[in-house]
Amino acid sequence: MKLEFNSSPASTVGVEMELQLVERKSRALTSAASEILDSFGEVDWLKKELLQSTIEINTDVCDDIAGVESDLAARLDQVRGCADKLGLALLSAGTHPFSLWEDQSVSEDERYHRLVDKVQWPARRMLIFGLHVHVGVPDAESAIQITNHLEPWLPHLLALSASSPFWEGKDTGLASCRSKIFETLPTAGLPYRHESWEDFEQLVGALVQSEGIESIREIWWDVRPHPGFGTVEVRVCDALPTLRETVAISALVQALIVHLQVRIAAGSTPPILHPRIVTENKWRAARYSMEGTSIVDEAGTCQPIGETMEKLLEELAPVFESLGSSSQVPVLSEMLRGRPSYARQREVFEQAGTTEAVVDALIREGEENRPLAG
């Protein structure tokens, strides 16, 4: 199956935020996406998702992170203003602290209903919310090699963004239960490795031919080539409560992809870890977030995730500078040393004793975009 890759000569960046629609009075999720969408009419940056309690805000194709921040800030304000008039609030986190998946309505879209009919329980449970970052790459072969070499860093990105400790009112003991729920879909999770774009085309063709998927849109790996956009799309991150965190992680993803692209071209990339080691690292990230360790070589050497990430930021410093996003490095350093969202949510629950209080805290964080506490 031939897939045309629309190349991106520049390392452009685009971001997709999946947001929760919450009724202010009850703090529960509510199926109000259609009301929000109808109030905006035909705009290409606001979209429905599988469940009607979710809405997605997209940026334009941006030249730099400043453009991403500007787009998201303006569009969040518009949607938040609309939600306020309806008695709703926007909430951003990997899961809602207490709402039940059984209470959610599927969006009126034939494709979504076919998916639910086919996949059943795993699809009905997809009450999860993520952050997707697209970075432009020059050609299809580059997209494949970048995807291969980015895979070992996916657990670290998940650890930094972990914001889903609660599921249906209970503390799961995980930092990111969203990542575990998402993995139950048949084409989600860590990507497969391919030697070439042709190998990737062959896999997609086989899945389409066998009716495993309808199209490439149903390959929901944690990182995937996106031929239509000419990007590598990173999908591993939980949704983050604040615009500040969202922009910082988007900047990190862009810098990491640009860095890998340069190293691949120079033939100086480090060895790719065994897939089972990456799987173990992803589990540790989902369980412990920044409090955990990751395996850094084939011998099983472990290192604190925070320490590994600090070294990465040092290595990427010239890349951030070249991309005009150096202002995001202090924010990322603060995130590494501070409390990730999952820990902040747990602290609220321990103090207040209710998941409703956690919802209130998440709404406040989003509206105030307050600095992260250390």
Disulfide bonds with the S-S distance in Angstrom:
none
